[in-house]
Amino acid sequence: MEIWQQQGTYAFVRPEGDPQRARDQVFSIDTPPPTVSGSLHVGHVFSYTHTDLIARYQRMRGKHVYYPIGWDDNGLPTERRVQNFYGVRCDPSVPYDPDFTPPAKPDPKRQVPISRRNFIDLCHQLTKVDEAVFEDLWRRVGLSVDWSTLYTTIGDDSISVAQKAFLRNVARGEAYLAEAPTVWDVTFQTAVAQAEIEARDYPGAYHKVQFHRADGEPVIIETTRPELIGACVALIAHPDDERYADLVGSTVTSPIFGVELPVLSHPAAEQDKGSGLVMCCTFGDLTDVTWWRELQLPARVIIGRDGRILRDRPDWIGDGAAAQGYEQLAGKTTFSAREAMVGLLRDAGDLIGDPTPTQRKANFFEKGDKPLEIISTRQWYIANGGRDAALKQQFLARGEELGWVPEHMKHRYDNWVNGLNGDWLISRQRFFGVPFPVWYRLDADAQPDYSDPIVPDEDILPVDPSTDLPPGYTAAQRGEPQGFIADPDVMDTWAISSLSPQIVCGWERDPDLFKITFPMDLNTQAHDIIRTWLYDRVVRAHFENGSLPWKRSMISGFVMDPDRKKMSKSKGNVVVPTEVLERYGSDAVRWRAAKARPGLDSPFDEREMKVGRRLALKVLNASKFVLSYGIPAAGTPITEPVDQALLAGLQRVIIEATEAFEAYDYTSALEITERFFWSFCDDYLELVKERAYGAAGEDAARSAHTALAISLDAILRLLAPFIPYATEEVWSWWKSGSIHTAAWPTPEEIPNDRGDALLLDAVATALIAVRGAKSQRKVSMKAEVSRIEFAGQGEVLERLKQVESDLRAVGRITGEVLWAESDTELVVEVELAELPS
C-alpha cells in the first residue's frame, strides 16, 4: 500500500493534446461516497471491490483512469453520532462558546445543549476521526483510487457546487419554496423525502364512528385514526357506490366537534373497505393529500412538528362542548389522543362497539421508529417529474439512454420514476449540512416575506446565511423589523451527493478537467439506491448539463447472510470486514467479492475465503517454482507440442477474459482465468517439470522455460485486478515497475504458430487417471506404473502420443503404453507395479 502511494501508481495523469482526443483516453468513474458516521460491513467491501476491478482493468488497457473517492459526512447520521458520542445536543438559541469542551463523561440521556456553531465544530472533529478509519480500511482492501482527489460532502468545494446548482435551479424555476403537506418524522423533527420512506407492519384498530346528517340520522365510517376527527375536512365515497348516492353533495357534522363537512365522491375511495365511506383528514395519509389537492379542500392541521395535538384550539372548532372535547386532546401524543378520543366517542354514543384490532401498513422514516405524520410546512423542492408528466417522460427517456449492467436493473429505475407522486423535497430541519444560500426580508412586524428571497452572487459562494450577511444589510438588522433572517434549514444529504459527478469533475472550477471526464464513463452502486442516488444525479445533470451524468451504470447486489437475509446491525448478522481481512487477507476477500455477479444478491459464507486465500498462496508458490528455472532469452524457440498447446490455450483465455471484462462481467473473467491457472499448476507444471530440469535435453528444457515464463507473465496480469497484492509481489521478483500499470495481455503477444489447445484437456484426463489409481491404492505419487492403456478417438490419441515422454516422466510410467482407438471419450486404464512385500 505504501509503495503504491509513494510511487503514485494510481494517480490520475491528464492526457495531453486536443480535449476530444484526451477524453477518449480517459475512463472516469463515479462511486457513492460512503456515510462515515455509519459502519461498513462486508457488503460495502464487495460493492466497492467490483468498481475497483473495472478501474484496474481499464488502467491496464491503457486508459487514464479518473477514480476519485469521497466521504458523505453530513446529515442526520452524523448528528446522531455526535450527540451520543459527546453527550450534547444542538440548540440554536444558545450563544457560541469559543472555549467549549464536551463533557468528560458523556450521557446520551442527559445531553448538554450547545450552540449550532459549537455543535458543527464537534461534527467536523468526529468525522475526521471516522474518515481516517474508513480510509485505512479502503487502502487495505486495495482500492486503486487516486487519494489526492478525496472530497467530502461538507467540504468547501462541495458546498459551493451544491449552492451554485441550487441557485441555478431556482433561477430556472426547477427549485421552489412551498407551504405544503410534508411527510414528517416526529422523533427527529425533520421532513422526509419519498425515497426515505419504508412501509412497515404496525398494530392498529378499526373504530366504527357515527357522523350525523342534518336530520340527525347517523352516517357510519370506519377509521384507524379517530384522533384526527378534528382535522376532518370531508367524507369521501366512490362515485359508483349506490349506498351513498343520495348523500354525496350534502353535508354531515362530525362527532364531538360538530363541524359541518361536505360529502364528496372520488374514485380513490375503496367501496369494499370498511363502510365504503371514509374521512379525508389533513393529513392522515398520502391519499388525503391527493383528495385535498384534487377536490380543493381546506387545510385543518391539528398535529404539530413534535407529533402532538396542537395546544391552541383551532378556529374551526367552536366553543362549548366542542372546545371541552378538544381540551382533552390538546398537547397529547397521537397515541394518547387516540385513547382519549375513543373515550369521548363512547361517552357521546358515537362509537359503535369496541375497536377491532388489525395489522396495517404504516410509513416510517428509514432511520426512525415511529410512524410518520403529514403536516403542513414550508420546504424547498426540486422538480423531478412527480408532478409533471412531460418531465417524467424526459427522465424515463434518460433511463433508456443509460447503459445498464445488468440490463434488468433498468426496470427498477422505470418503476421508481413512474411511481413518483410529488417533487423531490430537499430541505431538512437539521444543523450539520449544506445551508440554503437564502435570506428573507422582514416587514415592520418582523414577519418574513417568503415570496422574494434574497440570494448571494455566485462568486462569493460558499456562504452560511446564519453568519454571513445578505447584500445591503448589517449584522444589527438580523432578526429585527425591516431587517432579515436566514433560511434555517440545510439541504438533504442526497441534494449534495446528487452532484458528485459535478463535484469530482471540477464543474466550473476546472474546465479542462471537466471536458475530459464528464459525462463520466461509469457509475457503480448497489441496487437499493437506484431510487435515490442514481435517480437524483440523473435529475441534476439533466437540468444543469443537459445530459446524463455518466454513460453506464453497474449495479451490485446485496451480500446476504447464509440464510439469504440482508445483513443489518438490528438483525445481528453483519460481518465486520476488518475481521475477515485480518483472518484471510485482502486478496482472498477481493476474490470472493469478484464471485458476486453484477446485480445478483450473494450469500456470504466465510469458509469461501479460504479458497481465495489458497489461490493467492498458490500464485506465490507456483511463481517461485517457475522463476526458479530462470528467464530464457527473448526469442527462444518453443518446440514441444505441449508447450505450444499451453500457449494456444492461453491465447483463448486472454480473448475470453477480455471479452468478459469489456461486458463488465468481471466474474466470468475471473472464472476463465482461474480455471486456466489451476490447470497450469496441476497439469502443465507437473507434466513438464522433469523436462524443465533438462531430463530430455537442453532444447526441450528451454522450450518449457520459455512457455512457463510467457504464461506466468500473462497469468499474473490477468489476475492482477482480482488479487493485486500477490501479483504485485511476484511481479517485483522479476519485473520493474508495477504490474498495475503494465499492459493488459493480448493474444497477439503470445507466440503460437501450431499449438493445439485441446491437447491440454487430454493431458488433464490422463493425469487424473494416473493420480486416481495411485490414490485408490493409497500409494505415493512416485509409485511406478507398469502398464497404461489409452482408449479413445484417433485424434485424441494422436495428441497424447506427442507428449508420451512427458507423461512417462510425470506418471512414473516404466512399463508399456498401449493405444486403442474407439468411438467413446478418452478412457485410461492404469496398472501399478507390484510393491515389495
N, C-alpha and C positions, 0 to 999 in steps of 0.2 A: 504493500500500500504506500509506504513512504517513498519508495523508488519511483512509483508511478507519479506521485505528487511532485517530487523533486525534478523529474525529467519532463514534466508536463505532457505525459503520454496521452492524456485525453483532452488537452487544451484545444479549444476551437481556434483554428487559424483561418483567417478570412482569405479566400482565393482572390487572386489579383486579376485585373483586366476588366473587360466590359461587364456591367452588373448582370445582364441577362445570361451571359455565359457563366458568370460566377454563380448565379442562382442554380444553374443546372448541376454545379459541382457540390452543392450544399444539400445535406439531409438534416432537417430541423425537426425536433421532437418536443411536444408539449406534454408534460406529466402533471398529475394532480399534486399540488402542494399539500403534504400531509399535515394534519392538525397536531401541532407539537404538544398541546396540553393533554392529549389523549395518550393512549399506549398502543404500540404496534403489536400485532400478532402475526403468526406465520403466513396468514393470507396476504397481508400487505407485502411481505418479503417476496412471495410468489409473484404478485402482480407487478411489482417494480422490477423484478428479475426479467419478466417477459419483455418489458421495454428495453432493458439493457441488452438482451440477446440481439434484438434488432439493431440497436445502436452499434454494437461491436461488429456485427456482420457488415453493416453499411460502411463503417470505418475501414474495414479490411477490403471492401470493394473499391476503395479509393475516394469515398466521399469525405468532404469536410463536415463532420458530424457536429451539429449545434445541439447540445443536450444539456440544457440548464435544469436547475432544481430550485425549489423554493419551500418555504415553511408557511403554512396557514396558521398565524399566531394571534388572530384577533377574534372577538366574538364571545358568545356565551360560554363555551367550554373553558376558555382561558379565565374568564371572570370567576367561574365556579371554583376552578382550581386555586386561584389566588385567594379567594375568600376562605377556603378550607385550609390552605397551606399557612397563611399568615394570620388567620382569625380576625379578618377585617371585612367591612362592607362599605360600599361607596354611598356617600350621602352628599350630593352636590351643594347642599346648604352649609356644609362645614367648610370653614376657610382653610386655605392651603397652609401646611406646616412644613417649612423647609427642613426642620430638624426631626421630622417624624421617624420613629423607629418602631417596627412591628412588635407586638407583644412577645416576650421571651417564651411564654408558654401559650401558644395559640389555642383558643377554644372555639371550634366551629359553631357551637351552640350559643356563644355569647360574643358575637363579632363586634369589634370596635368600629364605630362609624368614622370614616376619614373622608377628606375632600376628594373630588374627582381627579385632580392632578396627582395627589399622593397615591391614589388607587392605580392610576395609569402607570405611574413610576414603578410600582410593585409588579404590575403586569409585565412591563418590559424586563425587569430583573429576573422574574421567574422564567419567562420564555427563553431568555438567553441560556439559562441552565438546561432547559428542556431541549433546545436546539442543538446544544453540544452533544447531548446523549443520542439524539437522532442521527446527527452527522457521523458519529462514531459507528453506529450500527450500520448505516448505509455504506460506509467505507469498508467495513468488514465483509459485507455481502459482496462487495466488489463492483458496485455501480460505477460505470465509466463516465460519470457526469463531469462536466467542467465546473469545479467548485468555485472558480473565480466568478461565475455568473450567478452565484447564490443570491436569492432575493427573499424578502418577507412581505406578507400582505399588509403589514403595518409600517413598512419602510417608506421613506420619503418618495422614492420613485413610484411605488405602488399607489400611495395616496394621491400623488399628482395625476397619475393616469386615471385613477378612479374618479377623481373630482372633475378632471377635464372632460372625460367621456360623459359623465352625468350632466354637466353644464351644457354640453352639445345636445344631449338627448332632450333636455328641457327646451333649448332654443328651437329645436326642430319639432317639438310637440310630441316626442316619443316618451318623455317622462313628465309626470304631472302630480300635483298635490291635490288630494281629495279627502273630504269627510265622507266616510262610507262604512258600511258594515265590515268589521275586521275580525278575522279569526284570532283569538286572543288566549294566551296561556296565563292563567291567574297566578301560578306559582312564581314564574319568572317575570310576570307583568310585562310581556312584550308581544308584539304582533308576530304572527306565524304565517309563512307562505304556504301555498297549496302543496308544494313539493316536500314540506317538512311535516305533513300530516300523515298519521297512520291510524287505521281503524283497529280497534281492539274490542274484545268482548267485555261487556260491562253489565253488572246486575241492575235491574230496574223493576218497575211495576206499572201496570196499566191501571188508570183510575177512570171510572165512569163518572162523568161530571155533567150536571144539568145547567145549560144556559136557558134563557126564557124568552118566548115570543112576546109580542106586545100584549096578547090576550092572556098571558100567564102560562100558556102551555109549555112544557119542558121540551128542550132540544138536547139530545144526548151526544156528547163527544167522548172519545177515549184518548187519554194523554198519559205519557210517562213523565211529564214535567208540569204538574199543576202549579208550581211556584211561579210560572210565567203567565198565569192568567191576567195579572196586572199589566203585562206587555202585549196582550192580545189586541190585534187591530182588525181582525175579520175571521169569519168562519168560511171554510172553502169546501165545496163539493165538486165532484166530477160532472162535466156538462151532460153526460149520458145517464146520470144516476136519477132515476124517476122518483125515488123516495123523497128527494129534496127539490123537485121541480117547482113546487109552489112556494118553497122557502127562499130560493135564490132571488135576489132583488129586494128582499125585505130586510129587516133588522132584528137583532136579538140583543138582550142585555146580559152582561157577564155576571156570574155569581160573585158574591161578597162585595164587588166594587160597583156594580150597577152601571157599567159603561156601555153605551149603545154602540153596537158593532154591525157592519153590513155582512150579509151572507152572499158570497160570490162563487163563481164557478171557474175551474181551471183544470186542464187535462192532467196535471201532475198529481191531482188528488187520487188516492187509491180507493176504489169502491169496496174492495174486499178486505180492507184493513180496518179493524175496529168497527165503528158505526158507519164508516164511509164519509163522515163529516169531521173536519179537522181544524184545529186552531191554527191561525197564522199569527205568530208572535214575533216581535222584533227585539232579539232574534233568537230562535231556538235552534235552528239548523240552517244548512245552506239552501234547502227548499224554501224556507221562509224568506230568505234573501231574494230568491227568484220571484216569488209571489209579490214581495214588497216592490221590486223594480217594475215588473210587468203589469201589475194591477195599480201601480201608483198609489200605494198605501202610505199612511203616516208612519213615522218612526216613534215608538214609545219604549225606549230602552229603560229597563229598571235594574240591570246588573252593571256594577261598576268595574273598574280595572282590577280591583282586588278580589273579584269573584263574589262579592257580597251584594245583597239587595241595597239599592241606594237609600241612604238615611233620610234624605229630604223627599217628602211626598211629592210626586209629580202632579202637574196641574190638571191632568185629565181624570184624576181620581178625586172625587168630591169630598165634602165634609161628612160629618155624622158617622154612620156605621161603616161606610167605605173607608174613611180615614182611620177609624179604630182598627179595622182589619189590616190596613197597610202597616200601622204601627207595630203590629205583632210580627211582621216580616222584616221590617227595616233593619239593616245592619247585619242580618244573618247570612251565613253561607247558603249556597243554593241547597245543600243537603238539609240543613236545619230549617230553611224556609219551606222546603217541601213538606217536612213533617208538620210544621205549624199550619201550612195551608190545608193539609188533609184534615186537621182538627177543626179549622174554620168551616170547611165544606161540610164536614159531618154534622157540626152543630147547626148549620143553616139548612140541613136536609137536602143539600145539593150533591152529596156523594152517594152513589148507588152501590151498595155492597162494599166489600173490602177490596183494597188494591190487590191485583193479581200479579204475582211475581213473574218476571220474564227476563230473558237474557237478550240484550240488544247490543248493537254495534254503536260505539261512541268514538268520536275523533279525539286523538291525543297528539300533542306535540311529541315528535320522535324522542325528545330528551326529557319529557315530562311524565308525571304520574297522576295527573288529574285531568278529567275531561275538559276539552277546550270550550270556551264560550265565544259568542259572537256579539261584539259590542260596537258602538259607533265611535270611530276615532279618525283623526286626521293623519294620513300617511302618504308617503311618496310611492308612486307606481311607475313601472316601465311597461309599455305596451308589449305584449308577447303573443298576440293572436287569440287570447282568451275571450276578448270582447269584439273582435274584428275578424269576420270570416275571410275577407280578402287577404289580410295579413297572415292569417293562419295558413292559407294556401301557399303563400310565399315561403313560409317556414317548412311546410311539407315538401315543397319543391327543393329546398336546400337539403333535406334528407335524401332525396333522390340523387342529388348531385354528389353527395358524400360517398366515398368508398367505405364499405363495412367489412370488418373481419371479426367474427363470421357474418355472413350476409343476413342471417335471420335476426340479428340484433336490430336491424332497421325497423322491424315490427314494433319493438318496444318504444322506439322513438316516435313512430307514427301514432301508436296508441296514446302516448302521453300528450302529443300535440292535439290530437282530436278530442281528448278528454278535458282540455283546459276550459275552465268556466269563469275565469277572471284574469285580469292582468297581473303582472309579477309585482308583488308587494316587496319593496326593497328597504324600507326603513325599519329599524329596530330600536326599542327603548332600552338601550344598553349604554355602556360607557367606553369600553375599550374597543375602538373600531375607527373606521374612516368617517370623520364627521361630514355632514352635508355642508357644502360651502354656501350657506344661505343665512341671511338675516331678515328680520321682519320689522317694518316701521311700527311704532306705537302711536296711537292717537292721543288726544288730550286726556282720555280716561285710562291711558296705558294699556289699551286693548290692541292686540296685533292685527295688522292688515295682511292677511294671508294671500290676498289676490295679486299682490305686486311685490314679490320677494326681491331683496337686494342680493346681487351676486357679484363676486370679485372678477377682475380681469384674469385671463388665463396665465399671464406672465408672472403673477405673484403666487401661483399655487406651489406647494400646498398651503392651505390655511386651516386654522382651527377657529371657527367663529365664536367659541366660548372664551377665547383670549384675544384673538385678533379683532380689529375694528373694521366696520364697513366704510367704504369711501365717504368722506364728508362728515363723519361723526367722531366724537371724542369719547374717551373711556367713561367720563362722568355721565354720559347720556344712556349708558347701558341700563335697561330696565326702567327708565324714567319716562313720564309722559312726553310725547313728541320725540322720544328717543328711539331705541331699537332693542331687540332681543335676538339672540342666536337661535337657530333651529337646534333643539336639544337632542335630536336623535343621531344615530350613526347608521351607516349602511350595513345591510345584511352581508355576512362574510362572502356569500356567493356573488354579491354585486361587485366584489373586488376580484375574487378568483375567476370570475367570468371574463376577466380581461387579462388572464395570464398570457395569452399569445402577444397581446399588445405590450404588456409589461416586459416580457423577456426579449422581444424582438426590437425594442427600442423605439416604439411608435412615437414619432415627432421629437424624440430625444437623440436618436442616432439613425438618420435617414438611410445611410449606406447599409447599416446592418439590417434595417427593416426590408430594404429591397431584396436582399439575398436570403432572407429567412422566412418571410411572410408572403402568402399563406404558408403555414408550416406543413411539413410533409406528413406528419403522423401525430395523432392524439392517442394516448393509451390510458385506460382506466377500467374499473370494474363496472359490471352492468347495472348495479343499483343506483349509480349516479348519472345514468343517461338522462334522467328526467330533470336533473339539477345542473351539474357542472357541464355536461356536454351541451344540453339544450341552451343553457344560459349563454355560453360562449358563442353559439350559433347566432343567437339573438343580437348580441353586442357587435359581432363582426358584420352582420348583415346591415345594421344601422350605421356603423362607423366606417366600414371599409367596403361595403357593397359586395361582399364575398363571403365564402366560408372561411373560418379561421385556420383550417387545415384541409388536406386533400383526402385523408384516410383516417378512420378510427378503428383501433384494435381493442377489443373488449375482453377483459379477463373474467373468468367465473369466480365463484366463491371457493375457498378451501373449507371443507366440511369436516366435522369430526367423524370417527369411524362409523357412527350410526346415521351418517348423511344429514346431520343437523348443522345449521350455520353456527360458527363459533361466535360466542359472545361472553362478556365477563359475567353477566347475570346468570348464565347457564353454567358457568364454571368449567367450560370446555375449551378455553383458549390455550393455545400452545405458545409459550413465550419464545420468540425467535432467538434471543441470546443464549438460552439454554441449549437449543438444538445446534446452534453454531459452535458452542463450546464442545459439545459431545462429538459432532461428526465433521465439522469443518465447513467452510463456505462452499467449496466445490460440490460437496455432497448435497447441500441444501439447494444450490442452484440447479444441480442435475434433477432433483425431484421437482423443482418448480417447472423446469422445462418439459416435464412429462404431463403437465396440465395444459391441455389444448385451449386455444382461444375460445372464450365464451362458455366453456363447459365447467360445471362445478366438479370439484375433485376431492374425494375423501382422503383425509390425512392419516397415514399410518407411519409412525416414527421408524418402524423397522425397515421401511423402504430406504431410509437414509443410508443404511449400511451398504446397500447396493451402489449408491452413488459414491460413497467413500471407497468402496472396493475398486470402482472404475478409476478414481483419481490415483490410488496407490498403484494400480496396475500400469497406468500411464508412466509413472515414475520408474517402476521396476523394469518394465519392458523396454523403456527408452534407454535405461542404463545398460541393459543387455545388448541392445542394438548398437549403441555407441561404443561398446567395448571392442567391437571389431575394427573400429577406426572408420574414417571417412574416406572413401575412394576418390580418386581424381575425377574431375568432371570429364564426361565423355567415355568413361569406362564401359565397354560393351556388355550388354545383358544377353547372355547366350542361352541360358537354361529355360526350358518351357514353363516350369512352374513360376519362375521369376517373372517371365513375360505375362503369364496368366494373372499374377498378383497385380501387376501394373494395369492390365486391362480391366480388372475388377475395380481398381482404384479410380480409373477414369470414369467408370459408370457411377461410382459413389459420388464423385465430385459433381457430376452432371445432375444427379437426382437430389443431392443435398442443396445445391444451388437453386434448383427449381423450387424446392420446398421453401427455402428462405425467401425467395422472391415473392412467393404467395403468402408470406407471413406465417407459414406453417413450421414454426421452429421445432415442434415436437417430432414431426416426421424427419426433419433434418438431423435431429439427434439420433433417432432410431436407426436411420440409414447408416450414419457414421459409426455409431456404437456397434452395430451388428458386424460391420466390416472390421472394426478394431479387434473385437473378440475373436473373429476368425483369423485375423492376422496373428494374434498371440497364440491361440490354442492350436491352430492348424499349420499356418505357414512357418512360424518361428520354430515349431517343433520339427517340421519336416526338413528344414534346410540347415539347422544348426550344426549338424555333423559336417555337411559340405562347407558351411561357412568357416569352420575351423581348418579347412584345407584337406579334408579326407579324400576328396575327388579331384584334387589338383588346384593350382592357383587360379586358372581362368574361371573354373566353376565357382571357386570361392569368391573371386572378385565380382562375378555376376550376382551372387547372393548379397554381398556387401552393398553393391550399388542399388539393388532393388530395395533392400532394407532401409537405406538412408533416404532414398526418394520417397518411399512410403511413409516413413516416420515424419519427415518434413511436412508432407501434405496432411497426414492424420492429425498432427498437432494443431495445424491451422484450422482444420475442420472442427476440432473440439474446443478451440480457444474461446469462443463465445460462451460455452457452457461451463467449462472448468478453467477459468482464467489463471488461477494460482498454480496448479500443477503444470499446465502447458507453458506458462511463463518461466517456471523454474527449469524445466527441461530445455527450453529454447536458450536459456542463458548458458547452458553447458557447452553449446557448440555454435551459437549464432550471436551476432552483435545486434544491438537494438532490442526493441520489444516485439514480441510476437503479435501484440495487439495493434501494431502499426504496420505489420507485414501484409503482403497482398493475399487476398483470398485465393486458394488454389484454383487453377483452371485445368480442364482436360488437356489443353494443348501443351502444357508444361511437362506432362508425363510421357516419357519416351516409350512408345509401344507400337511396333510395326506388325507383329503377328501373334500377339498374346490372345489366349483363349480363356476368358473369364470362367467358363463352365468347368474348366479343369479343377479349380479350387473347390467346387461343390463335390466333385467326385473324390478328391483327396480327403475332404472332411468326412465323407461317408466311410471311406476306408479306415481312417484313423479312429473313428468312433467304434468301428467293429473290433479293431485290434485292442483298443483300450478296454472295451466292454468285456472281451473274452478274458483278459487278464484280471480285471476287477472281479468277475464272476468266480474265477479260480482263486481269488484272494492272493495273487502273487504280485511281485514287483513289476513295474512297467519296464524294467530291464530284462525280464524273463524272455527267453528266446522263443520264436515262432518256428515250428518245424515244418509247417505246411500252411499255405493260404491259397484260397481259390476265389477269384472274382468272376461272378456271373452277371451278365447284363448285355445291353445293346452294344453293337460293334463300335460305334463312335465313342461311347463312354470308355470301353476297354482300351481303345487306341490312345485316349488321353492318359489313362493311368500308366500305360506301358512307357510313356515318355518320362515318367518320374519314378520308375521302378527302383532305381538306385537310391533315391531319397527315401522311398517307402521302406526299403530294406534297412536303411540306416536307422530311421526313427523307430520302426517297429521291431527292431532286433530280429528280422526275418532271416534265418540262416538256412532254412530248407527251401523246398521248391515252391515256385509261384505258378499257379495254373490260371488259365483264361478260358472261360466258357461263354460262348455267345448265347443270348436268349432274348425274348421279347419283353421281359419284365424289367423293372427298375433294378438298379445295381444291388446285388446280394453278395455278401462277403462271408465266407466260412473260414474260421481260424482254428488251427490245431497247435497247441503249445507243446514244446519239448518236455519230455518227462523230467520231473525234478528228481534229483538224487534223494533216495530214501534216508 
